[in-house]
């Protein structure tokens, strides 16, 4: 009788396993090549300043861009599926709080692939005190991810890490053109204020802002890992040693066409392998 009860219990546990572990194995194999995609994020994904002064240039976006020299995710996917359609739902100036609306928009478009690059503006505030808290960042990103997964259960989702904005300070601090642009346009003052200062207070401020970006990236990685259909770039963008030549000379902050191409090159291999 004891053996029989044990076998019945074991059978019940085994029968429950496929249900319990189904989400974790949804993309055990490569997902199907998508026929539509949407990009979520901020001015980086809009290609801002990549083709003119203070204008979006979505054709040069690392994600959905059509310019051949950028070789975006969309261009690479079209080499396999020429019928791919794209939607650039990113908005210049967006922060993580804006992901809720962008996620709903992507769901309404019924896409099969979503890219996300968000967080630079949450750290690049007018001052250090204006940065988004890590807890708020996680809450809002988690909610957006829930909307995507709930509304697009079969879609592949790619999350790029936030660039290392302290790297931007490092490569630009000795350029008078970059320093002038940062000051006149009030760019990312949480990190870029007093760029030549070696005062301990400024050194520590830059380190704290960089740590905030690292903390955001940890959130992106953790939340993405909870979803079987999501891939995080493993910090590829954050760790990439970009130079000032990859930045737009309009503001020395946004990627130029070369920078957009490098974003695509760095991120696409960490995704789904289409």
Secondary structure as UniProt FT lines:
FT   HELIX           2..21
FT   HELIX           23..25
FT   TURN            26..27
FT   STRAND          36..41
FT   HELIX           43..46
FT   TURN            47..49
FT   TURN            53..54
FT   HELIX           58..60
FT   TURN            62..64
FT   TURN            68..70
FT   HELIX           73..78
FT   TURN            79..80
FT   TURN            82..83
FT   STRAND          85..88
FT   TURN            92..93
FT   HELIX           96..98
FT   HELIX           99..109
FT   STRAND          113..117
FT   HELIX           120..123
FT   HELIX           128..130
FT   HELIX           134..151
FT   TURN            153..154
FT   STRAND          156..159
FT   HELIX           165..172
FT   TURN            173..174
FT   HELIX           176..184
FT   TURN            185..186
FT   HELIX           189..192
FT   TURN            193..196
FT   HELIX           200..225
FT   TURN            228..229
FT   STRAND          230..232
FT   TURN            234..235
FT   HELIX           236..239
FT   HELIX           244..246
FT   TURN            249..251
FT   HELIX           257..268
FT   TURN            269..272
//
